[in-house]
Amino acid sequence: APLRALVAAAGVEGFRSRHGAHCSGFALLRPRPALQLAMLEPLSRLSRFGSVVGVHMRTGYADWSHLNVRHAKGVYEADPAQQAAALAPRMRFSRQWAVFEAGLLDCLEPAHKPGAPCFNWKNTEHRAPTAADAQKTCAARRAPGEGGAMVQIRTPANGTLAAVGVCAVAFGKLLAARRGPAVRGGHNRTDWGLLVLGDSPALPSLVRALPELGSRVVDTRGIGPIGHTSFGRSCETKTAGGGGGGGGGGGAGCLSESTVDPSGAWTRGVVDMYLGGMATSAITVLFSSWGSAMLSRSLLCCRHRHHFGAMYSQAHSHRDKPMGNVEFLQAVTQVETPGADPGEW
């Protein structure tokens, strides 16, 4: 019902005639019962919004969660780098944000430290995007009457994560400006949500800490760990409390041995695909085929779309090699970060 409501609210022209009686429409909107159950909780949270901005970032951790392992005494366990990331004292929010953004710098930027993770950004400046870049590329996309005021949000630093935040707010404002009437069916049609997806366990919690976005964030963390559908094992690190994410003195063993749908990692990936297809605007970050695959089955996306494109570095952030940078591993996996209050940045 929430999915049908969002489709109806989006006003997809010819939806019933084009999809209602066809096998493709059934496959797109009728997942099997187990998948329906898995997506029910995030779907119910999304259904209170009149529109949804989707964000997807592909850091490479889905691969590293499988590659950063070793086989010992008949079982798989996290390798020394991933164990160190899991056992390290928790980073404070501003530090985690800065380390995360530093690992997304272009390999040619002067600020990039030798040997640190980096990416090859697909822009003429050969640098990671900033909030100002997002203001130009995302907030400027407006039709008459859609607003377009300057977007300002508070962030600890001004790199890729800040650019994503500004772009999300810009798209949300544009969506809200074209909705109406304000209230319909008991919910505010001008209110917009932010669906945060990708292979970094830390990303949703970092975005949720931003004052301008916190109440809007929905993610799929509770469905399963981060994993890759090519691999039958997920070694996402565990905190002392048993949840996903590195840092804070927790355990660092694999969440699952080689199996089908390791601890729900594959299920989470499919749920992400379904829910991502419900976004009315989309932001994708770094190199990934996920965005195109999601759009191939989406009925709603995209009113607005932007891709912050960068290819991984063969030397410093290759997805077919283990990630040896402990600090970056911790930054992309640590959840429940201390010092997230803006007054402590």
C-alpha positions, 0 to 999 in steps of 0.5 A: 500500500505505501508503494502504491500510494507513492506511485499514485502521488507521483502522478505517473501518466498512463501507469495503469494502462502501461503496467497494470496488466503486464508481466513486467508491471507485476514483476516490478511492483510485486516482490515475493513475500520474504522481500515484501516483509524485509522492505516493510519497515523502511517503506513505511517510513518513506510513505509519510513523505510526498516525494523522495530524494535518493542518494547512492554512494559506492565507495568499494566497501562492499568488495572490501568486506569480502576481500579484507579477510583471512582464513584461520582455523577453519573459519573466515575472519577479518584481516589485520586492517579490518580488525584494526579499524573495528578495534580502534577508539571511535572517531569523533564526528568531525574527524570521521567526516574529514577522514571520509572526505580525504579518502575521496579526494582526486589522486592529483589534488595537492591535499592528497597524501601519498599512499592514502585512498583517492579517486579519479574525478571525471571533471576538468578540475580533477578534484573532488566536488564541494558544496559550491559545485553542488550549488551550481549543478543541483540548485540551478536546475529549476523551472519557473516557479520552482524556487532556487534560493541559495542552499546552505547547510552546516557540515564539518568540512567542505568536500564530497559529503558536503556536496552530496548534502547540498545537492540533496537539499536543493533537489528536495526544495525543488520537489517541494516547490512543485507539489500541491496541494500541501496536504492530501490523504493525511500527509504533507505532500510538500515534505520530502524524504532522503533515502540514503543507500550505498556500501558505506555503513557510516554514510547514513549516520553521518548524513543523519547528523546534519541538522538540515537532513536528520529527520528526513533520512531513511536507510536499510541498515536493519535488513542486513550487513553490507555485502556484494551479490557476487560473494557468498560471504560478508565480513562487515565488522561488528561493534561491541554492541553487535551492530554493523560498523567499525570502531569502538572496541568491537569484534571483527569476525565475519558476520557470515560464512560462505552461503546464499544471502550471507546474513541478509546482505543480498536481501538488503541489496535487492531491497535497496534496488526496489526502494531506490526505484521509488525516488523521485530525484536521485544523486549517485556518487563515484563509479557504479552500475547501480544507478543505471540498473535501478533506473531501468526498473523505476517508474518514478525517477527522475525529476532531477538527477545528478551524478558525481562521477569518479573512477576508483584508483588502480593503485589506491582504492581498487575494488579488486584488492583489499583496502589497507588504509585502516583510518579510511576503513574505520571512517566508512564503517563506523556508526553511532559516532560521538560528537555529532552535535553541531556544537561539538564540531 
